[in-house]
Amino acid sequence: MSQRYFATTLPGFEDELADEVKAIGGRKIEKVTGGVEFDATHRVFYRANYELRCANRVFLRVDEFRARDFPELYNKTRRYSWERLLSGANRVFVRGAARESHLMHSDRISDTVGHGLREHFEDDLKVAAPQIIDKIDGSAQLVLARLNDDRCELSLDSSGEHLYKRGWRQHAVEAPIRETTAAALLIRSGWVHRKPLVDPFCGSGTFLVEGAWLANKRAPGDMRDFAFQRWANFRQPLWDDVVNCGRQRTHACEAVRFYGFDANPDAVQAARQNAELAGVRGCAEIRQADISEFLPPCEAAGTVIANPPYGERLTQGSGPRKAYQILIDRFAEHFQGWRLALLLPSDITPNHPSLRFKEDIRFQNGGIRVRFWLARHR
């Protein structure tokens, strides 16, 4: 039996997420700003959390109804068969939100829904209710109550921690890019998985690890657990089968094809440790190097992808220059036949007489408006 789900993503990457959902068997796919709605069986739902690279969370659509006052919201929340999903062993945090509705007080919406959920167990079923908590934490079940034009939509988060928290990045550096964003940009870059991938500002190694996992088909959820594993209807044998099938599709990297460089020795150490935790250290060469000395690390042409330090100035030639400008010059001079994928703030337009730049997508990264550029030699 299919149910309705909603997978969230960074606005701008709905197409990539929709393609992923379709590939694992999602049906009746509908793209909306910031996510994708879809129908799925239990197996496909488990696969969504385990295998989607561009999703930040996956929600189960629990119930939808009209609510024009708080008693109506309370009664309709209370009538739902919450015991199919939750039990007295769960801890629940309710988050309310409203838009263009009679009920606009988010805290009162949260309290009302939590009250209805608790009394469904205690008064209607005469059993212990989930604990309703005031502050969310890693072990809590998140219930969303969203009202729009007096229609209330109740959703239950199935992921727990955000899906970009793969489990391998234990060593971070300043301004890391999220794993889900890195995966989406790698997909958009046109990088061919059998060809080299190079990050000259590798930081904690996010592009390298995500690229290696893309190439060897390792599921992004392979090192973590999920909130749905604490649901009352969790099916352990089905989940074990989903994981086993996913791991059977994984294959090892056969040669070094991933190269990371950074001028900061702490970043190099962090990237190496993260690559080790992710199980890709054997196919990733990571070393300290200044961008002013950037050269192709191998004979075969591939893709250079970078999220450079935007404001940092480095000395080269006659004086200080921006790091991304030095990268562009080095790429133009030394990387014939390669692709360049570059993430820059929206107020920067890259240019070089030997390169043809194409703006691929605009979005917000860490609160900064950015543009993703693709370039090749003329």
Order of alpha helices (4+ residues) and beta strands (2+ residues): beta-alpha-beta-beta-alpha-beta-alpha-beta-alpha-beta-beta-beta-alpha-beta-alpha-alpha-beta-alpha-beta-beta-beta-beta-alpha-beta-beta-beta
